[in-house]
Amino acid sequence: MGQLPSWETGARVGDYQLEAPLGAGGMAQVFRARHLPTGALRALKRLLGDASGVERERFLREGQAMARLEAHPNVLEVHAAGVHAGEPYLVLQLAAGGSLAQRLKCGPLPP
């Protein structure tokens, strides 16, 4: 069996194995990933490869800002950051409950 592409389900990114894509936006993609040493599930958010230097800096600042926040119910905890195949990524707490789009199908969220 040949080596999997760098950012595909089943690929290894650092100490994490990508299990499934969770979503994508204009500048990033998120996977459910398993931390191989502990078995913990996390969200791995990667900056898409064609991002400019400005977008890359913004992505890194986002991770730094999130990491400085103490536990808050509306902010995911940042566990780690790194670079894989030339693309920066953040390792985040895996949020339960599906995507925002899925949750909004049930009606508006409370303030």
Buried (B, 14 or more C-beta within 10 A) or exposed (E): EEEEEBBEBEBBBBBBBBBEEBBEEEBBBBBBBBBEEEEBEBBBBBBBEEBEEEBBEEBBEBBEEBBEEEEEEEEBBBBBBBEBEEBBBBBBBBEEEEEEEEEEEEEEEEE
